[in-house]
Amino acid sequence: MPPRKKAVRRKKAAPGSAGLAPRDTVAAAGGRAQEIADKIRADGGSVLGSYRDPYGGRDILLAVLPIDRVEPTPYQRDASDTHVKRLMTAIEKIGSFLDPIVAVRHNDGYWTPNGNHRLQAMRKLGAKAITVLLVPEPAVAFKILALNTEKAHNLREKSLEVIRMCRALAAEGIEIESGFSFEFEEAAYLTLGICYESRPRFSGGAYQPVLRRVEDFLDMPLRDALTERQRRAEIVLRLDDAVAEVVGKLKEKGLASPYLKSFVVARINPTRFSKAAAFDFDEVFSKMTASAKRFSVDKISQADLARAGGAPEPEE
């Protein structure tokens, strides 16, 4: 595995040095945006206006779409009922829908990569239509997911979203995995996502620290990369089986802790105190599995758990 690249420190931009001036944001007629505008009207929607994004100069349409024509992208996380109810209450109290969702046209309908909770809230309120900022280029949907801050992800949600996105991209072409580092954010999410698909209650938080040390984006076509991710996920799950046996023995011994699995994984993690810049995935997990199988619970006391400290394993 090649050494990890050092993060480049971002230079501070001079005030007023980027993007367009207000007078330059008026969108020109015609082009792809006009084609989409015509389709919106044919779909029963209305186009309220258009503009050039003041940062990147991309044409954006402000439109109102029939709500039954809009769906979330199939690879993003599921909506949270609690968050949807909060949004319903807020919209009702304000008496207006003031935060347009982001949308792209897909086949004969529309996808929202950022705004699913708002979409579901409006549906449950019985709305006929929803206001959208429509980006003419559908491929932008994959990048927009990285900006989705409407509700913070937990590790399970993020990992599942990333692996679903990867599968969708793989079905469309032969681009290499490393070419989507922005969209996927972290290589470990891909392997963890497959683990969560196999085991919804998988304790990914226990394994994320070591995966961050040993995983990097792969320089191979996405379809081939998915095969490799599946192989790695199976290795992680086999280790999880061995760790679960150790945790069971510790519990039988009477030891109690809300982060027993994280404690065991940390004890057998050979990268924990290493200053090495790169690690081999198979070598590290082979060592961890062997260590788990010979783990001596007799040497562990409640004081060891207390000294380990830290927060409980995050909810998945």
C-alpha positions in Angstrom: 0.0 0.0 0.0 1.4 3.4 -0.9 2.1 5.9 1.9 -0.7 8.2 2.8 -0.5 11.7 1.4 0.0 14.4 3.9 -2.9 16.9 4.1 -2.1 20.1 2.3 -2.9 23.1 4.4 -5.6 25.2 2.8 -4.5 28.8 2.0 -6.9 31.5 3.2 -8.6 33.2 0.3 -8.5 36.9 0.0 -11.9 38.5 0.7 -13.8 39.0 -2.5 -11.4 37.0 -4.7 -13.6 34.1 -5.7 -16.7 33.6 -7.7 -19.0 36.0 -9.4 -20.1 39.5 -8.6 -23.9 40.0 -8.1 -24.4 41.5 -11.6 -22.7 38.4 -13.1 -25.1 35.9 -11.6 -27.9 36.5 -14.1 -28.3 33.3 -16.1 -28.1 33.4 -19.9 -31.1 31.9 -21.8 -30.7 28.6 -23.5 -28.5 25.5 -23.0 -29.0 22.6 -20.7 -30.9 24.7 -18.1 -33.5 25.7 -20.7 -34.0 22.1 -21.7 -34.7 21.2 -18.0 -36.9 24.2 -17.6 -39.1 23.0 -20.5 -39.3 19.5 -18.9 -40.3 20.9 -15.6 -43.2 22.7 -17.1 -44.2 19.6 -19.1 -44.2 17.7 -15.8 -46.7 20.1 -14.2 -44.1 22.2 -12.4 -43.3 25.8 -12.6 -39.9 27.6 -13.1 -39.7 30.7 -10.9 -36.3 31.8 -12.1 -32.7 30.9 -12.8 -29.3 32.2 -11.8 -25.6 31.4 -12.0 -24.2 30.1 -8.7 -22.1 33.0 -7.2 -19.3 30.6 -6.3 -18.9 28.2 -9.2 -20.9 29.9 -11.9 -23.1 26.8 -12.5 -26.7 27.5 -13.8 -29.3 26.8 -11.1 -33.1 26.8 -11.5 -35.5 27.8 -8.8 -38.6 25.8 -9.4 -41.7 24.3 -7.8 -42.3 20.6 -8.5 -45.3 18.3 -8.0 -44.2 16.6 -4.8 -45.1 13.1 -6.1 -42.5 13.5 -8.8 -39.6 13.9 -6.3 -37.8 11.0 -4.6 -34.6 10.7 -2.5 -31.6 9.2 -4.2 -31.7 5.4 -3.7 -28.2 5.3 -2.1 -28.6 7.8 0.7 -29.6 7.0 4.3 -33.1 6.4 5.4 -35.1 9.3 6.8 -35.4 9.7 10.6 -39.0 9.7 11.8 -38.0 11.9 14.7 -36.4 14.5 12.5 -39.2 14.5 10.0 -41.7 15.2 12.9 -39.5 18.1 14.1 -39.5 19.6 10.6 -43.3 19.2 10.3 -43.8 21.1 13.5 -41.4 23.9 12.4 -43.1 24.2 9.0 -46.5 24.4 10.6 -45.5 27.0 13.2 -43.8 29.2 10.6 -46.7 28.6 8.1 -44.2 28.6 5.2 -41.7 26.2 3.6 -38.6 28.5 3.4 -35.7 26.0 2.8 -35.8 24.6 -0.8 -34.5 21.1 -1.3 -31.7 20.4 -3.9 -32.9 18.3 -6.8 -31.6 16.9 -10.1 -33.6 15.4 -13.0 -33.4 11.6 -13.2 -35.1 9.7 -16.0 -38.7 11.0 -16.0 -38.7 12.3 -12.4 -36.5 14.1 -9.9 -34.0 13.0 -7.2 -33.1 15.0 -4.1 -29.6 14.2 -2.8 -30.0 16.9 -0.1 -33.5 17.4 1.4 -35.1 14.0 2.0 -36.2 14.9 5.5 -37.8 18.1 4.3 -39.4 16.2 1.4 -40.9 13.6 3.8 -42.1 16.3 6.2 -44.0 18.1 3.4 -45.5 14.9 2.2 -46.8 14.1 5.6 -48.2 17.6 5.9 -50.2 16.8 2.7 -48.4 19.3 0.4 -49.1 19.2 -3.3 -45.7 20.8 -4.3 -42.3 21.5 -3.1 -39.8 24.3 -3.9 -36.4 23.1 -5.2 -33.0 24.4 -6.4 -32.5 22.3 -9.4 -29.0 21.5 -10.7 -29.1 20.6 -14.4 -26.2 18.2 -14.2 -27.4 14.8 -12.7 -23.8 13.7 -11.9 -23.6 16.5 -9.3 -26.0 14.5 -7.1 -23.1 12.3 -5.9 -21.0 15.4 -4.8 -24.0 17.1 -3.2 -24.4 14.2 -0.7 -21.1 15.3 0.8 -22.8 18.6 1.7 -25.8 17.0 3.3 -25.8 18.5 6.8 -29.6 18.5 7.4 -29.1 15.8 10.1 -25.8 14.5 11.3 -24.9 11.0 10.2 -24.0 8.3 12.7 -21.4 5.8 11.5 -23.9 3.2 10.3 -25.9 5.7 8.3 -22.8 7.2 6.7 -21.2 3.9 5.8 -24.4 2.5 4.3 -24.9 5.8 2.3 -21.3 5.5 0.9 -21.5 1.9 -0.1 -24.9 2.5 -1.8 -23.4 5.4 -3.7 -20.5 3.3 -4.8 -22.8 0.6 -6.1 -24.8 3.2 -8.1 -21.6 4.6 -9.6 -20.2 1.2 -10.4 -23.4 0.4 -12.4 -22.9 3.5 -14.5 -19.3 3.1 -15.6 -15.7 1.9 -15.0 -14.3 4.9 -13.1 -11.7 4.0 -10.5 -12.5 4.1 -6.8 -9.8 6.6 -5.9 -11.4 9.1 -8.3 -14.3 9.4 -5.9 -12.4 10.3 -2.7 -14.4 13.5 -2.3 -17.8 11.7 -2.6 -16.8 8.8 -0.4 -14.9 10.9 2.1 -13.2 8.0 3.9 -12.1 4.6 2.5 -13.1 2.8 5.7 -16.8 3.7 5.1 -16.8 1.4 2.0 -15.7 -1.7 3.9 -17.8 -0.8 7.0 -20.9 -0.3 4.7 -20.7 -3.9 3.5 -20.3 -5.0 7.1 -23.4 -3.1 8.1 -25.3 -4.6 5.1 -24.5 -8.1 6.4 -25.0 -7.2 10.1 -27.3 -4.2 10.9 -26.2 -4.2 14.5 -22.5 -4.4 13.7 -20.3 -2.4 16.1 -18.5 -0.4 13.4 -17.2 2.1 15.9 -14.9 -0.5 17.4 -13.2 -1.1 14.1 -13.1 2.3 12.5 -9.9 3.4 14.2 -7.9 0.5 12.8 -9.6 0.7 9.4 -8.6 4.3 9.1 -5.0 3.3 9.5 -5.0 0.4 7.0 -7.5 1.5 4.4 -7.0 3.8 1.4 -8.9 4.3 -1.8 -8.2 1.7 -4.4 -6.8 2.4 -7.8 -9.0 0.0 -9.6 -12.4 0.2 -11.4 -15.3 0.5 -9.1 -16.7 -3.0 -9.9 -13.4 -4.6 -9.1 -13.0 -2.5 -6.0 -16.4 -3.6 -4.8 -15.2 -7.2 -5.0 -12.2 -6.3 -3.0 -14.3 -4.4 -0.4 -16.5 -7.5 -0.1 -13.5 -9.6 0.6 -12.2 -7.2 3.2 -15.6 -6.9 4.9 -15.7 -10.7 5.2 -12.3 -10.6 6.9 -13.5 -7.9 9.3 -16.7 -9.9 10.1 -14.6 -13.0 10.9 -12.5 -11.0 13.3 -15.8 -9.6 14.8 -16.9 -13.2 15.5 -13.6 -13.9 17.3 -13.9 -10.7 19.3 -17.5 -11.5 20.2 -16.3 -14.8 21.8 -13.8 -12.9 23.9 -16.4 -10.3 24.9 -18.7 -13.2 25.9 -16.0 -14.7 28.1 -15.3 -11.4 29.8 -19.0 -11.1 30.6 -19.1 -14.6 32.0 -16.2 -13.6 34.2 -18.4 -10.8 35.6 -16.7 -7.9 33.9 -19.1 -5.1 32.9 -18.5 -2.2 30.6 -20.4 -0.4 27.9 -17.4 -0.5 25.6 -16.2 -4.1 26.0 -15.8 -4.7 22.3 -13.9 -1.5 21.7 -11.6 -2.5 24.6 -10.8 -5.9 23.1 -10.3 -4.5 19.6 -7.9 -1.8 21.0 -5.9 -4.4 22.9 -5.3 -6.5 19.8 -4.8 -3.6 17.4 -1.1 -3.7 16.2 -1.4 -0.2 14.7 -2.5 1.4 17.9 0.9 2.8 19.0 2.8 2.4 15.7 4.2 5.5 13.9 4.3 3.7 10.6 2.9 5.6 7.7 1.4 2.6 5.9 0.0 -0.9 6.8 -1.0 -3.9 4.9 -4.7 -4.7 5.4 -4.4 -8.5 5.3 -1.4 -8.6 7.6 -3.0 -6.4 10.2 -6.3 -8.2 10.4 -4.5 -11.6 10.3 -2.6 -10.6 13.4 -5.7 -9.2 15.1 -7.7 -12.4 14.4 -4.8 -14.6 15.8 -4.6 -12.3 18.9 -8.3 -12.5 19.5 -8.2 -16.3 19.4 -5.5 -16.5 22.0 -6.8 -13.6 24.1 -6.5 -14.4 27.8 -9.5 -13.2 29.7 -7.9 -14.3 33.0 -5.4 -11.4 32.8 -8.1 -8.8 32.4 -9.6 -7.1 35.5 -12.3 -4.5 36.0 -9.5 -2.1 36.8 -8.1 -2.6 33.3 -11.5 -1.6 31.9 -11.6 1.4 34.1 -8.2 2.6 33.1 -9.1 2.2 29.4 -11.7 4.8 30.0 -13.2 6.6 27.0 -16.8 6.9 26.0 -19.2 4.0 25.5 -19.4 2.5 22.0 -21.4 4.9 19.8 -24.9 3.9 19.0 -25.2 2.4 15.5 
